[in-house]
Amino acid sequence: MNYKKETQFFCENIKYLRKKHSLSLTSMAKKMGVSKKTLESIEQGVIPERMTCRVLFNISKNFGIEPPEMLSEFLE
């Protein structure tokens, strides 16, 4: 797997989870532990340089999705 593909999976999966659970940008950002602006960037396919693995932990805790799933396949 390459970084570009992992980024694409992650960004699309974040957008999918937010819509599936009918969450606003603000609510989803809070569950992920990021700012609304950071979430908007992620949904546009850009992962900020300073984002930590804590985001993957928060997704796992709040949505029951393990990190490998977020980075290796589309959840739809």
mmCIF file of the C-alpha atoms, coordinates in Angstrom:
data_MODEL
# 
_entry.id   MODEL 
# 
loop_
_atom_site.group_PDB 
_atom_site.id 
_atom_site.type_symbol 
_atom_site.label_atom_id 
_atom_site.label_alt_id 
_atom_site.label_comp_id 
_atom_site.label_asym_id 
_atom_site.label_entity_id 
_atom_site.label_seq_id 
_atom_site.pdbx_PDB_ins_code 
_atom_site.Cartn_x 
_atom_site.Cartn_y 
_atom_site.Cartn_z 
_atom_site.occupancy 
_atom_site.B_iso_or_equiv 
_atom_site.pdbx_formal_charge 
_atom_site.auth_seq_id 
_atom_site.auth_comp_id 
_atom_site.auth_asym_id 
_atom_site.auth_atom_id 
_atom_site.pdbx_PDB_model_num 
ATOM 1  C CA . MET A 1 1  ? 0.000   0.000  0.000  1.00 0.00 ? 1  MET A CA 1 
ATOM 2  C CA . ASN A 1 2  ? 1.292   3.455  -0.718 1.00 0.00 ? 2  ASN A CA 1 
ATOM 3  C CA . TYR A 1 3  ? 0.841   6.710  1.152  1.00 0.00 ? 3  TYR A CA 1 
ATOM 4  C CA . LYS A 1 4  ? -1.304  8.303  -1.558 1.00 0.00 ? 4  LYS A CA 1 
ATOM 5  C CA . LYS A 1 5  ? -3.796  5.414  -1.553 1.00 0.00 ? 5  LYS A CA 1 
ATOM 6  C CA . GLU A 1 6  ? -3.907  5.275  2.261  1.00 0.00 ? 6  GLU A CA 1 
ATOM 7  C CA . THR A 1 7  ? -4.614  9.014  2.316  1.00 0.00 ? 7  THR A CA 1 
ATOM 8  C CA . GLN A 1 8  ? -7.427  8.593  -0.191 1.00 0.00 ? 8  GLN A CA 1 
ATOM 9  C CA . PHE A 1 9  ? -9.008  5.767  1.829  1.00 0.00 ? 9  PHE A CA 1 
ATOM 10 C CA . PHE A 1 10 ? -8.727  7.737  5.068  1.00 0.00 ? 10 PHE A CA 1 
ATOM 11 C CA . CYS A 1 11 ? -10.183 10.968 3.689  1.00 0.00 ? 11 CYS A CA 1 
ATOM 12 C CA . GLU A 1 12 ? -13.090 9.268  1.923  1.00 0.00 ? 12 GLU A CA 1 
ATOM 13 C CA . ASN A 1 13 ? -13.831 7.129  4.980  1.00 0.00 ? 13 ASN A CA 1 
ATOM 14 C CA . ILE A 1 14 ? -13.966 10.175 7.241  1.00 0.00 ? 14 ILE A CA 1 
ATOM 15 C CA . LYS A 1 15 ? -16.470 11.821 4.931  1.00 0.00 ? 15 LYS A CA 1 
ATOM 16 C CA . TYR A 1 16 ? -18.473 8.573  4.721  1.00 0.00 ? 16 TYR A CA 1 
ATOM 17 C CA . LEU A 1 17 ? -18.627 8.144  8.519  1.00 0.00 ? 17 LEU A CA 1 
ATOM 18 C CA . ARG A 1 18 ? -19.732 11.734 9.059  1.00 0.00 ? 18 ARG A CA 1 
ATOM 19 C CA . LYS A 1 19 ? -22.558 11.405 6.538  1.00 0.00 ? 19 LYS A CA 1 
ATOM 20 C CA . LYS A 1 20 ? -23.570 7.904  7.643  1.00 0.00 ? 20 LYS A CA 1 
ATOM 21 C CA . HIS A 1 21 ? -24.010 9.107  11.218 1.00 0.00 ? 21 HIS A CA 1 
ATOM 22 C CA . SER A 1 22 ? -25.609 12.423 10.155 1.00 0.00 ? 22 SER A CA 1 
ATOM 23 C CA . LEU A 1 23 ? -23.000 14.479 11.985 1.00 0.00 ? 23 LEU A CA 1 
ATOM 24 C CA . SER A 1 24 ? -22.248 18.123 11.384 1.00 0.00 ? 24 SER A CA 1 
ATOM 25 C CA . LEU A 1 25 ? -18.667 19.152 10.638 1.00 0.00 ? 25 LEU A CA 1 
ATOM 26 C CA . THR A 1 26 ? -18.395 20.496 14.182 1.00 0.00 ? 26 THR A CA 1 
ATOM 27 C CA . SER A 1 27 ? -19.704 17.290 15.808 1.00 0.00 ? 27 SER A CA 1 
ATOM 28 C CA . MET A 1 28 ? -17.470 15.044 13.731 1.00 0.00 ? 28 MET A CA 1 
ATOM 29 C CA . ALA A 1 29 ? -14.423 17.230 14.372 1.00 0.00 ? 29 ALA A CA 1 
ATOM 30 C CA . LYS A 1 30 ? -15.082 16.988 18.104 1.00 0.00 ? 30 LYS A CA 1 
ATOM 31 C CA . LYS A 1 31 ? -15.330 13.172 17.969 1.00 0.00 ? 31 LYS A CA 1 
ATOM 32 C CA . MET A 1 32 ? -12.055 13.038 16.027 1.00 0.00 ? 32 MET A CA 1 
ATOM 33 C CA . GLY A 1 33 ? -10.265 15.514 18.291 1.00 0.00 ? 33 GLY A CA 1 
ATOM 34 C CA . VAL A 1 34 ? -9.511  18.005 15.503 1.00 0.00 ? 34 VAL A CA 1 
ATOM 35 C CA . SER A 1 35 ? -10.714 21.459 14.549 1.00 0.00 ? 35 SER A CA 1 
ATOM 36 C CA . LYS A 1 36 ? -13.534 22.002 12.075 1.00 0.00 ? 36 LYS A CA 1 
ATOM 37 C CA . LYS A 1 37 ? -11.009 23.537 9.667  1.00 0.00 ? 37 LYS A CA 1 
ATOM 38 C CA . THR A 1 38 ? -8.817  20.426 9.882  1.00 0.00 ? 38 THR A CA 1 
ATOM 39 C CA . LEU A 1 39 ? -11.818 18.199 9.197  1.00 0.00 ? 39 LEU A CA 1 
ATOM 40 C CA . GLU A 1 40 ? -12.745 20.300 6.170  1.00 0.00 ? 40 GLU A CA 1 
ATOM 41 C CA . SER A 1 41 ? -9.195  19.828 4.846  1.00 0.00 ? 41 SER A CA 1 
ATOM 42 C CA . ILE A 1 42 ? -9.347  16.083 5.412  1.00 0.00 ? 42 ILE A CA 1 
ATOM 43 C CA . GLU A 1 43 ? -12.653 15.820 3.575  1.00 0.00 ? 43 GLU A CA 1 
ATOM 44 C CA . GLN A 1 44 ? -11.016 17.638 0.658  1.00 0.00 ? 44 GLN A CA 1 
ATOM 45 C CA . GLY A 1 45 ? -8.241  15.038 0.578  1.00 0.00 ? 45 GLY A CA 1 
ATOM 46 C CA . VAL A 1 46 ? -5.528  16.894 2.495  1.00 0.00 ? 46 VAL A CA 1 
ATOM 47 C CA . ILE A 1 47 ? -4.113  15.507 5.722  1.00 0.00 ? 47 ILE A CA 1 
ATOM 48 C CA . PRO A 1 48 ? -2.407  18.194 7.825  1.00 0.00 ? 48 PRO A CA 1 
ATOM 49 C CA . GLU A 1 49 ? 1.262   17.556 8.625  1.00 0.00 ? 49 GLU A CA 1 
ATOM 50 C CA . ARG A 1 50 ? 0.770   17.775 12.373 1.00 0.00 ? 50 ARG A CA 1 
ATOM 51 C CA . MET A 1 51 ? -2.124  15.348 12.644 1.00 0.00 ? 51 MET A CA 1 
ATOM 52 C CA . THR A 1 52 ? -1.343  12.516 15.060 1.00 0.00 ? 52 THR A CA 1 
ATOM 53 C CA . CYS A 1 53 ? -2.356  8.880  15.347 1.00 0.00 ? 53 CYS A CA 1 
ATOM 54 C CA . ARG A 1 54 ? -4.642  10.008 18.185 1.00 0.00 ? 54 ARG A CA 1 
ATOM 55 C CA . VAL A 1 55 ? -7.231  10.744 15.479 1.00 0.00 ? 55 VAL A CA 1 
ATOM 56 C CA . LEU A 1 56 ? -7.274  7.054  14.485 1.00 0.00 ? 56 LEU A CA 1 
ATOM 57 C CA . PHE A 1 57 ? -7.691  6.086  18.140 1.00 0.00 ? 57 PHE A CA 1 
ATOM 58 C CA . ASN A 1 58 ? -10.629 8.493  18.502 1.00 0.00 ? 58 ASN A CA 1 
ATOM 59 C CA . ILE A 1 59 ? -12.287 7.105  15.370 1.00 0.00 ? 59 ILE A CA 1 
ATOM 60 C CA . SER A 1 60 ? -11.881 3.573  16.675 1.00 0.00 ? 60 SER A CA 1 
ATOM 61 C CA . LYS A 1 61 ? -13.306 4.540  20.062 1.00 0.00 ? 61 LYS A CA 1 
ATOM 62 C CA . ASN A 1 62 ? -16.279 6.487  18.673 1.00 0.00 ? 62 ASN A CA 1 
ATOM 63 C CA . PHE A 1 63 ? -17.168 4.414  15.602 1.00 0.00 ? 63 PHE A CA 1 
ATOM 64 C CA . GLY A 1 64 ? -15.724 0.942  16.243 1.00 0.00 ? 64 GLY A CA 1 
ATOM 65 C CA . ILE A 1 65 ? -13.526 1.087  13.120 1.00 0.00 ? 65 ILE A CA 1 
ATOM 66 C CA . GLU A 1 66 ? -9.975  -0.215 13.494 1.00 0.00 ? 66 GLU A CA 1 
ATOM 67 C CA . PRO A 1 67 ? -7.097  1.834  12.002 1.00 0.00 ? 67 PRO A CA 1 
ATOM 68 C CA . PRO A 1 68 ? -6.193  -0.766 9.346  1.00 0.00 ? 68 PRO A CA 1 
ATOM 69 C CA . GLU A 1 69 ? -9.748  -0.571 7.996  1.00 0.00 ? 69 GLU A CA 1 
ATOM 70 C CA . MET A 1 70 ? -9.581  3.219  7.769  1.00 0.00 ? 70 MET A CA 1 
ATOM 71 C CA . LEU A 1 71 ? -6.355  3.086  5.770  1.00 0.00 ? 71 LEU A CA 1 
ATOM 72 C CA . SER A 1 72 ? -6.809  0.046  3.523  1.00 0.00 ? 72 SER A CA 1 
ATOM 73 C CA . GLU A 1 73 ? -10.357 -0.026 2.167  1.00 0.00 ? 73 GLU A CA 1 
ATOM 74 C CA . PHE A 1 74 ? -13.423 2.078  1.473  1.00 0.00 ? 74 PHE A CA 1 
ATOM 75 C CA . LEU A 1 75 ? -16.014 1.570  4.221  1.00 0.00 ? 75 LEU A CA 1 
ATOM 76 C CA . GLU A 1 76 ? -19.031 1.914  1.958  1.00 0.00 ? 76 GLU A CA 1 
# 
